[in-house]
Amino acid sequence: MTMSQIQAIRERVRRLGARPAHELRILRLWAQAKPQNSGRRPLESFMPTALREDLAQLTEDLNGLLRLQSAHPAEDGSVRWLLALQDGQTLETVGLPRDGLCVSSQVGCAVGCVFCMTGRDGLIRQVGSAEIVAQVAFARLHRPVKKVVFMGMGEPAHNLDNVMEAIEVLGTVGNIAHKSLVFSTVGDPRVFERLPMGLVKPALAVSLHTTRADLRAQLLPRAPKMSPEELVEAAEVYARQTGYPIQYQWTLLEGVNDSEEELEGIVRLLKGKYALMNMIPYNAIDDLPFKRPSWERAAEMARTLHRRGILTKLRNSAGQDVEGGCGQLRARELQSALNGPLVMNGTSPIHFVKAKPATVL
């Protein structure tokens, strides 16, 4: 087991004589980006000698889990970091306005959302639980972090063990409120089984993007075959269990999911549910055949949903002036290294089936 796993860190310090209090102290100071010699009491008064003598090397090893490859501050106050892992793979971490942080749970992604850059090469590898916490520790060296959202590269449901272990550390010794940890998923039955069992129960965000099962299958071709109705039903159960509203994510794509029929479908699905709709105009990628609707159209959609009783927030994707779409930085850096144009592997024109008129219930 490598240091990319939190369990490996636990086992290392235990071999050096750490008791549970020592173990939690080390994880707490690391996750909060504080020196391991912090505190008023001298380490000699309470820490085993072998463990104390290893602290400097342990700190170096934890800091070495990832390194900064490039930083891209944006006008909105966000910053995108491209971070290199020990094996040379890279991932993106985003410092968000208002003390938020978006972390990656995979290098690449197997879901294959057709509008997303991350999944174009498929899943490359899982991000270890310690590598997830290391993203938070790194960010805290540069800015406050009070909220962590698992909305970066990858599908957290496909890396459940690592993500849940990281969430437990962040929600206990990491000083992040449970409702300020947001597990984002395209929708997977395993999520609705596993999250209620965790010591730390995060808030849940569901990538909905459409109320039509046929269109969803085109937009998210390798997502689990749960219909929008099944997704909302399962998510509602979790919302009532935790007392946190479900955040439904809707990436606005002009001419694809910005129709009046979709608005009627949203009302049909979410009316009376413990839910918040986050509408996010698409962050355009030159190599993909999608664009965002006008801000006026997006604002009108949000106003319409508000009038119909659906709590809706219209959000701008962070870092739009610095290639802020998920996976863009990594793709650009890789292509720059290859010194050639960016090519979408196997991409062919995408044709969407025209929606039938919606029935309002």
N, C-alpha and C positions, 0 to 999 in steps of 0.2 A: 504494500500500500504506500503510495507516494504522499508527499506533503500537500498535494492538491485536495486531500480529503481531511475534514475536521477530525475524523476518527483517528487518523494517523498522528495528528498533533496531540490528541489526548493520550494515545498509547506511548508516544515519545516521552511526554512529561511524567507519565506514570512510571515508566522504567527508571526515571531519575528520582523517584521517591515522592512524587507529587501526591498529595491527598486531594479530595474533591474541592476543598476551598482554594488550594493552589491552582488547580486546573481551571476553575471558573475565573479566578483572578487573571490568569494569563490570557484566556479567551476574551475577557471583558476589556482589558487594556488594549489588546490588539484590535478588536472590533471597533473600539472608540478612538483608535489612532493615538493612544497615549503611551509614553515610555514605560517599559516594564519595571523600571525602578521608581515609578510614581508612588506617592504616599508618604506619610510622616514617619512610619516605622522603618527602621533599617531592615533590609532583607535578611540579614544574619539572624534577626530575632525570631523569625517564623518560617523561613524557607530552608529546605534541605540543601546541604552544601553542593551536591552534584547538580541539582536543578538550578541553583543560583549561578554556578559556574558555566552553565549551558545557556543562560539567558541571552548573552550577546550573540551567540551563534544562532540561537532560535529566532531572535529578532531579525537577523540578517536573512535567514531562510524564509521567514514569513514575508519580509519585504521583497524577496526575490521571486515570489510567486508570479508577479507580473511587473512589467516596467513600461514606462511611458514611451510610446513611439511618436505620437504627435498630439498636439492640443489645438482645438479650433473654437475659440470663443465666438459667440454670436451677439448680435445687437440686442436681442431680447433678454440678455443676462444668462443664458444657458451656455454651456461649454461641452463640446464633444471631445472625448479622449479616445484615441486608438491605443489600446494596451496590448503588449506582446506577452504571451504566456511563455513558460519555460521551454516548451517544445518548438517555439517559433511561430505558432499560430497566433492570430490576433483576434481581438473582439472589441466591441464598442461599448463605452459607458458614457452616460450623459448626465451632467449636472444640470438640473432643472431650476427654473426660477422658484422662489419661495421654498428653498431648502429641500428640494426633492432630488432624487437620484434614480435614474433608470439603469438597471443592470442587465447583463446578458447571461443566459443560462445554457447556451449552446454555441458552438462555432458552426455556423451554417444552420440549416433547418430542414426538416423532412416534410413539412406541411405543404410547401410549394405554393403559397399564395401568389397569384399571378401578378399582383401589383407591387410585390415586395422584392427588393434586391437580395435580401439575406438568403432566401431559399433557392436561388437560381442554380447553385452547385450542389444542392442537397445537404445532408448532415455530414459534417466533417468529424466532429467529436463532441462529447459531453464536456461541460464545464464542471469541475469538481466543487464540492461544497465549500472548501477553503478558498478556492479561486473566486467564488461568488462573494464571500465575506471580504476577501482581499480588495475587491472593487470598492466596497464601502469604506474600508480602512484607507485606501488610496485617496478617495474623494474627500474624506474628512481632513486630510492633510492640506486641502486647498480651499474648502468651504464647509459651512455647516450642513449636516445631513439629518433631517428629521423625518423623512418619508422615503421609502424604497419601493419602487415599482418594478416588477419583473416583466418588463415590456420591451426589453432590448432584443438582441439577436436570439433566436431560438424559440421553441415551444416548451414552456416549463413542464407541461404534463408529460412530455417525453423524457424528462430527467427528474422524475418525482423525488427519488431518494435524496439526491444532492440538494435539490431546491428546498425540500422540507427540512433537511438538516440545517441548511443556512438560515432559513426562516426561524427555526427554533433558537439559534444562537443570537440572531439579530433582535428577536422579540423578547429575549430574556436579558442576557448580559450585554447585548448590543445597544440597549437604550433606545429602541424604536417601538413606539406604541403598536399594538397588534393591528388596529384598524388603519395604521399608517404603513403597513406592509401589504402590498397589493399583488396578488397572484393573478396573472393575466393568461388566458387560455382561449384557443379557438373553440373549445368545448370537447371534453373527453370524459366518458363515464368514470374513469379512474379518479379524476379530480373530485367528483362529487362523493366518491366513496372515501377518499383519503383525507381531504381537508378537515372534515368534522372530527377525525380521530387525532389530529395533531395537538400537542401541548399548546402551541401558539396557532390560533386560527386567524389567518389573514383575511383582509377584505378580498373580494373576488371581482375581477373584470372579465367580461366575456366578449370576445371579438365576434360581433353579430354580422355587421356589414350589409345584410339584406334579410328580408322576411320571406324570401322565396327559396324553397329548397333546391329548385333547379338551378337558379343563379348562384346560390351558395356553393353548389357542387362544382361550378365552373370557376368561381373566384378562389376557392380553397379546395383544390382537387384531391388532396390527400388527407384532408381532415376527417376525423371520425364521422360516420354517417348518422349524425343526429340532426333531426329537422329543427328549424328555428323554434317550433312549438315545444319539442322535447328539451331543447336547451333551456328555454325560459322556465319551463316547469321544474327542471332539476335545480336551476340556479335559485329559484324562489324558495325552495326548501332550505337551502343553505343560508339565504338571507334571513329567514325567520329564525333559524337556529342561532345565528351569531348576532343578530341585531344590526348588521351592516347592510346597507342597500347594495344591490348589484350594480356595477358600473358596466353598462353596455357600450362597447366601442363601435363606432360607425365611421369608417374611412369614406369620405364623400368623393365619389368618382363621377365626373360629369357624363351624363347620358347612360349611366350604368345603374346607379342606385339612388338617384336624386329625383325620382318621379313622384307624382302625386299618389300613385298606387302604393309606393313604398311608405309614404307617410300614413296612409290608411292602414297598411299592414303593421306599422309600429304601434299605432293606437290600439289595434286589435290585440296585439301580443302583450303590451305593457300596461294597458289601462288597469289600474287597481293593484299593480305589482309594486313591491318594495324595490324601486329601481331608479337609476339615473342614466339618462342617455347622453353620452359624450360624442358629439359630432366633430370630426376632425377633417377639414379639407385636405385632400391628398397632397403630399409633398412630391411634386413632379420629378420624375427621373427621365432623362433624355432618351434612354434606351428602351423605355417601356411605353406602350401606346395608351397611356391614361393621362388625364389632366383633371385638375380641380374645377368645380363649378365656380362661378363668380361669388365673391363674398356676399353680395346682395342676395343671391339665390340661397346660399347657405344660411344667412341670417333669417330669411323668410321661412325656411324650413323649420328652424329652431323656434321661431315665434309661433308658427302654426301648431307645433307639438305642445308648446306651453299652453296655448289656448285650448287645446284638446285634453289637457290634464296630465301631460307627460313632462316630468321635470327634465329639462334639456339644457346642456351647456355646449356652446359653440367654442371650440378651442383651436388655436393655431398650433401646428406641430412645431416643437422647439427646434431652433437652429436652422431655419429654412435658408438662411444666407450662407451656410457652411455645409451644404450637402447633408441636410439633416435627416433624410429618410433612412430607415433602418437598413443597415448593411452598406450604405453608400460609401462611407469613408473606407471601410475595409476593401470594398471592390475597387475603388479608385487607387488605393495604395498598391494593391496586388497588380492591377493593370499597369500602373506606372513602373513597377519593378520589371514587368515583362516588356515595357516600352512599346505598347501597341494599343489599338483601339479596343474599347470595351465591347465584347460580343456576347449576346445572350445565347447560351447554349441551347440549340434546338428550338428557338423561339419561332413561332409561326403566328400569323394574324389570328386574333381572338375574336370570335363572333358570339355575341350574346343573344339569347333567345328573348324576343320581345315579350314583355309581361302581359298577362291577361288582366282585364279590369278586376280590381280588388273588390271583394265583398265586405262591407262594413257590418260588424256584428254589434 
